[in-house]
């Protein structure tokens, strides 16, 4: 289910633009632009919440486009992801630039989609928090944003809150402090084991209470470590035939969790098998490598 996040996608390469637009449309409201001038017109007409832009374009480059949009009050409130070569990222771009994340070209389409989707999910979660009812609790359905998406979004946003998960009578409570899981309960389970039990949930409901706090610390791994280890355990149980198939969305998140969501320059896809297993075949063998 697509989030109600307005994404402006800018690239002068028609093939890259078309493939990214097709891949991202299920997750956001995507508007495509073929150059910076086209993007400016479309941004003024409908201000985006996320700009995904190629760095090297004729005329105005991607960084200049982001800076120009940021300088105008009507279009200033957005996150940005710049697509650039590794050399440009290392030599011409820096954390001081306006971008929130960088994708190094060439990149695999699926990995780029996952990275951008994490930013989309973070923006969607922040929008939900701003429109929370009077009790301050954000409520949603796990079919729209599953457990892995939620945890990655809370980590990226460095949120402190109580996450309550409910699915067919089962309940899990997870407490975050600045994006890191500190305490979790699931029945009699505590800490890491409680988190591992719910990672593949894609059905049920969630509640986010940004006033929820705890003094307990029962987890040993950080948020990203919990995701990676929990999904590794799920993979192992599937290979041993001891678990039901993981839903597609959880399987997709498995590959995305191979790179820390907070790392702004971790930009290449890492070879990994899908959660369902494919006889040792790496995902990139079925993927598309995009370049300038």
Buried (B, 14 or more C-beta within 10 A) or exposed (E): EBBEBBBBBBBBBEEBBEBBBEBBBEBBBBBBBBBBBBBBEBBEEEBBBBBBBBBBBEEBBBBBBBBBBBEEEEBEEBBBBBBBBBEBBEEBBEEEBBBBBBBBBBBBBBBBBBBBBBBBBBBBBBBBBEEBEEEEBBBBEBEBBBBBBBBBBBBBBEBBBBBBBBBEEEEBBBBBBEBBBBBBBBEEBBBBBBBBBBBBBBEBEBBBBBEBBBEEEBBEBBBBBBBBBBBBBBBEEBEEEEBEEBBEBBBBBBBBBBBBBBEBBBBBBEEBBBBEEEEEEBBBEEBBEBEB
